[in-house]
Amino acid sequence: QVQLVESGGGLVQAGGSLRLSCAASGIDFSISTMGWYRQTPGKQRELVARIKTGGFTTYADSVKGRFTISRDVAKNTVYLQLNSLKLEDTAVYYCNTPLTLREWGQGTQVTVSS
């Protein structure tokens, strides 16, 4: 059974940083592309960062240069470092496997204040 548990969100001022974590179980982490998504009320969930098994990463234009995705295969955990946060980064953040979406976890709320 696949389980995705996100953590690390919080309230931060604009320009600040946060580090999100996603612990994955029931997935062969070593061969899975992992991604971070975010969703705001009334909008579709969007993929903001992705990391392939070889470590190759891609980012949405809106976060490029500010967010960094990484993974620890031994811990079955994927991270998202959020730097230079903007008000528009406020959202619930989720992780998943983009190639074959699993059941979504509860997400972690990131709120950026001015």
FENLINCOR-V791729 format. One record per residue. N is the residue number from 1. RES is the residue in three letters. PHI is phi as a letter, one per 30 degrees, with the letter a starting at -180 (* if undefined). PSI is psi in whole degrees, -180 to 180 (999 if undefined). Layout:
[[N | RES | PHI | PSI] [N | RES | PHI | PSI]]
//
This chain:
[[1 | GLN | * | 128] [2 | VAL | d | 135] [3 | GLN | b | 132] [4 | LEU | b | 123] [5 | VAL | b | 112] [6 | GLU | c | 149] [7 | SER | a | 170] [8 | GLY | j | -6] [9 | GLY | d | 175] [10 | GLY | l | -169] [11 | LEU | c | 128] [12 | VAL | b | 149] [13 | GLN | d | 155] [14 | ALA | e | 137] [15 | GLY | j | -11] [16 | GLY | d | -173] [17 | SER | b | 154] [18 | LEU | b | 157] [19 | ARG | b | 118] [20 | LEU | c | 149] [21 | SER | b | 149] [22 | CYS | b | 114] [23 | ALA | c | 125] [24 | ALA | c | 133] [25 | SER | b | 153] [26 | GLY | i | 8] [27 | ILE | b | 140] [28 | ASP | d | 91] [29 | PHE | d | -30] [30 | SER | d | -18] [31 | ILE | b | 14] [32 | SER | c | 131] [33 | THR | d | 133] [34 | MET | c | 149] [35 | GLY | b | 156] [36 | TRP | c | 135] [37 | TYR | b | 164] [38 | ARG | b | 155] [39 | GLN | b | 136] [40 | THR | c | 156] [41 | PRO | e | 132] [42 | GLY | i | -1] [43 | LYS | b | 158] [44 | GLN | d | 151] [45 | ARG | d | 135] [46 | GLU | b | 144] [47 | LEU | d | 122] [48 | VAL | c | -23] [49 | ALA | a | 148] [50 | ARG | b | 144] [51 | ILE | b | 128] [52 | LYS | d | 172] [53 | THR | d | -31] [54 | GLY | d | 0] [55 | GLY | j | -2] [56 | PHE | d | 133] [57 | THR | b | 149] [58 | THR | b | 153] [59 | TYR | b | 151] [60 | ALA | d | 149] [61 | ASP | e | -33] [62 | SER | d | -19] [63 | VAL | b | -4] [64 | LYS | e | 133] [65 | GLY | i | -11] [66 | ARG | c | -33] [67 | PHE | c | 148] [68 | THR | b | 124] [69 | ILE | c | 142] [70 | SER | b | 170] [71 | ARG | b | 152] [72 | ASP | b | 102] [73 | VAL | d | -38] [74 | ALA | d | -31] [75 | LYS | c | 1] [76 | ASN | h | 45] [77 | THR | b | 138] [78 | VAL | c | 144] [79 | TYR | b | 157] [80 | LEU | b | 113] [81 | GLN | d | 122] [82 | LEU | c | 116] [83 | ASN | c | 162] [84 | SER | h | 50] [85 | LEU | d | 144] [86 | LYS | c | 161] [87 | LEU | e | -38] [88 | GLU | d | -4] [89 | ASP | d | -8] [90 | THR | e | 123] [91 | ALA | a | 171] [92 | VAL | c | 129] [93 | TYR | c | 137] [94 | TYR | b | 155] [95 | CYS | c | 158] [96 | ASN | a | 179] [97 | THR | c | 105] [98 | PRO | e | -31] [99 | LEU | d | -33] [100 | THR | b | 98] [101 | LEU | d | 137] [102 | ARG | c | 180] [103 | GLU | d | 133] [104 | TRP | d | 145] [105 | GLY | d | -168] [106 | GLN | d | -15] [107 | GLY | i | 172] [108 | THR | b | 131] [109 | GLN | d | 129] [110 | VAL | c | 123] [111 | THR | b | 122] [112 | VAL | c | 125] [113 | SER | c | 158] [114 | SER | d | 999]]
//
